[in-house]
Amino acid sequence: MNLVVGVGLRANTPYAELRALVDSALEEAGPGAVQLIVTVTDKEAQLHRLADDLKAELRAIPPSELAEQPAPNPSRYVEHVAGTPSVAEAAVLAAGAELVVPKRRSANATAAVGRLPAPGYQPADRDVVNRVIAERRDVRRGFLNLPIDGELLTRVLESAHRAPSVGLSQPWDFLVIRDLATRRKVHDLATAQRDAFAASLPEDRRARFDGLKIEAILDTPVNIAVTCDPGRGGRHVLGRHADPRTTWFSAAIAIQNLWLAARAEGLGVGWVSFFEPADVANVLDLPAHIELVGYLCVGYVEEFAAAPELVRSGWAKRRPLEWAIHHEEWGRRDASIVDDAIYAGQNAVPATGQRVRVIVGGDTADLHEADALVVDLGPERPQADFGVLWRPARTPAEAVEFGVEIARDLALQRVGHLVVQLEESSERAEALARGLKVGASACGLTHSSA
Ligand SMILES: Cc1cc2nc3c(=O)[nH]c(=O)nc-3n(C[C@H](O)[C@H](O)[C@H](O)COP(=O)(O)O)c2cc1C
C-alpha cells in the first residue's frame, strides 16, 4: 500500500522526536511503503533527513492550498502561526490521499498518515489508450491484399483472450478462417440476409442502404468467428447463476479487446452480423453446443476513417453522452432531455429523410407498413419485434420524456418526418405523443397527426 505522511513542525524540532512521532503514526496505519512526505515548508533539515531515511519524496504545499482542505481537526493556533488551520492532516488530503491516521502530536510536531490510491497511467500513456478507443473503426472497405503475420495475429488474439469473463469462464473460442471456399459460403449467407433486410426497409431508406457496404468477407485475408460455449465452466460458474447473459457479454468483450488490439497493430476489423447464427455454425461445422457471437473480417487497410462509416454516409448519428448518463435515478440527467429538446427546437435546422408513422398505444397488427412503429405503453413486455417499442411510462412526465427520446433517437437514424397516430386515450399516451412532437421539433423533424 502507498502511504503519505503529513507533517507540521517547529523549526527546532529534534530529529529523534520527529522520527518517533512519525513511526508511531505509521505503526497505527499498518503495512505499506511511504511514498510521500507532505508539509507546508520543506526548509527544515529534519524533513529532508526523514525523507531520505524513509526513501520517500518530500513535497511542500502552500498554506493557502492547505487551508482549503476539509481537515477534521483544525486549530486556531496553527492558523495563527502557519496561515492554515491544519498542516499534517490538510497535507495528507491535499496529496489526494484518504486520511487513515488523524493528527497526532509531540512537543514540537504533528503527523498524520494517509493512503494513496493505486496510480493510474501517465498522461501520455492515457492518451494512447484513449486514442486507440476513439480511433478504432468498423472497417468494411479499403482493405489491402496483404498477408497477416502469424505472430501479430497471435498477439491480437492474446489480447482478446485476456478479456474479463463471468466467473473466469472464458467462454470464447476463435475460429480463424483463411480458406476462400469457406468464406464464399459465409458470404452467400450475408448476401441473402442483406437482401432480406433491404426488402424490409421503406423505399427512401432502402435507396440509402443500397449504397452501404456491410461486410468484407471476401476482401480480407482472415475471417475470425468468435464463438461462445454457454456451458463452459460447468454448473457453478461464479456470477452466471443469476444472469446467464453474462456468458455472451464475456464473449462480446473479448471481441472488443480483439478490435482494439488489432487497431493498435494497424489491422482493420469489420463485424458482420447479417446472419442467422445457426446458418454460420452449419457452414463452419461447429459442434451443436457452440454458438456464434461475432463474425469478424480482418486485414490491413488503406486508412482508418475519423468517424463511423454509418455517420459519414448519413445513415445514422451518434447519441450524445449527456443523454446516456443519469444521476441517482432514471431520467435525472445533467440537462433535462425535454428542456434541452425545447431549446434545441428554437434553432433546429430542417431535417430531410424518411417518414415514420408512430402509433402510440397500438398493437403489432398495426405494423403492416414498413414505415410504421408501434409504441406499447402496456405493463407486459410485448413479443420481441423491432417494430414495437415497449415504453411502460410510470407517470405522464416520464411519458413525455420517453416520447422526446424516441423522436430524437429516430432523428439519429435519419428520420425526417413523424406522423403521430394516437390509438389510446390515456394521459400517458397523450403525454408520450406530446413528447414525440417536442422531440421532433427539437431535431428539425416535421410532424403531423394522423
Ligand atoms: C454487435 C455488432 C454487430 C455489427 N454488425 C455489423 C454488420 O453486420 N455490418 C456492418 O457493416 N457493421 C456492423 N457493425 C459495425 C457497426 O455498424 C459500427 O460499430 C458502428 O456503426 C460504429 O462505427 P465504428 O465501429 O466505426 O465506431 C456491428 C457492430 C457491432 C458491435
PDBQT file of the ligand as one rigid body, heavy atoms in Angstrom, charges set to zero:
ROOT
HETATM    1  C1  LIG A 501     -22.614  -6.398 -32.491  1.00  0.00    +0.000 C 
HETATM    2  C2  LIG A 501     -22.254  -5.616 -33.725  1.00  0.00    +0.000 A 
HETATM    3  C3  LIG A 501     -22.694  -6.038 -34.964  1.00  0.00    +0.000 A 
HETATM    4  C4  LIG A 501     -22.355  -5.318 -36.103  1.00  0.00    +0.000 A 
HETATM    5  N1  LIG A 501     -22.762  -5.764 -37.337  1.00  0.00    +0.000 NA
HETATM    6  C5  LIG A 501     -22.374  -5.120 -38.435  1.00  0.00    +0.000 A 
HETATM    7  C6  LIG A 501     -22.696  -5.613 -39.737  1.00  0.00    +0.000 A 
HETATM    8  O1  LIG A 501     -23.322  -6.655 -39.912  1.00  0.00    +0.000 OA
HETATM    9  N2  LIG A 501     -22.274  -4.926 -40.811  1.00  0.00    +0.000 N 
HETATM   10  C7  LIG A 501     -21.583  -3.755 -40.684  1.00  0.00    +0.000 A 
HETATM   11  O2  LIG A 501     -21.236  -3.164 -41.697  1.00  0.00    +0.000 OA
HETATM   12  N3  LIG A 501     -21.238  -3.263 -39.460  1.00  0.00    +0.000 NA
HETATM   13  C8  LIG A 501     -21.612  -3.920 -38.353  1.00  0.00    +0.000 A 
HETATM   14  N4  LIG A 501     -21.250  -3.446 -37.126  1.00  0.00    +0.000 N 
HETATM   15  C9  LIG A 501     -20.465  -2.211 -37.027  1.00  0.00    +0.000 C 
HETATM   16  C10 LIG A 501     -21.281  -1.006 -36.571  1.00  0.00    +0.000 C 
HETATM   17  O3  LIG A 501     -22.063  -0.530 -37.623  1.00  0.00    +0.000 OA
HETATM   18  C11 LIG A 501     -20.293   0.066 -36.108  1.00  0.00    +0.000 C 
HETATM   19  O4  LIG A 501     -19.626  -0.424 -34.967  1.00  0.00    +0.000 OA
HETATM   20  C12 LIG A 501     -20.977   1.390 -35.754  1.00  0.00    +0.000 C 
HETATM   21  O5  LIG A 501     -21.560   1.934 -36.890  1.00  0.00    +0.000 OA
HETATM   22  C13 LIG A 501     -19.984   2.386 -35.167  1.00  0.00    +0.000 C 
HETATM   23  O6  LIG A 501     -18.893   2.545 -36.017  1.00  0.00    +0.000 OA
HETATM   24  P1  LIG A 501     -17.402   2.323 -35.524  1.00  0.00    +0.000 P 
HETATM   25  O7  LIG A 501     -17.320   0.887 -35.039  1.00  0.00    +0.000 OA
HETATM   26  O8  LIG A 501     -16.527   2.565 -36.718  1.00  0.00    +0.000 OA
HETATM   27  O9  LIG A 501     -17.136   3.286 -34.413  1.00  0.00    +0.000 OA
HETATM   28  C14 LIG A 501     -21.578  -4.150 -35.995  1.00  0.00    +0.000 A 
HETATM   29  C15 LIG A 501     -21.128  -3.745 -34.731  1.00  0.00    +0.000 A 
HETATM   30  C16 LIG A 501     -21.449  -4.463 -33.608  1.00  0.00    +0.000 A 
HETATM   31  C17 LIG A 501     -20.941  -4.012 -32.272  1.00  0.00    +0.000 C 
ENDROOT
TORSDOF 0
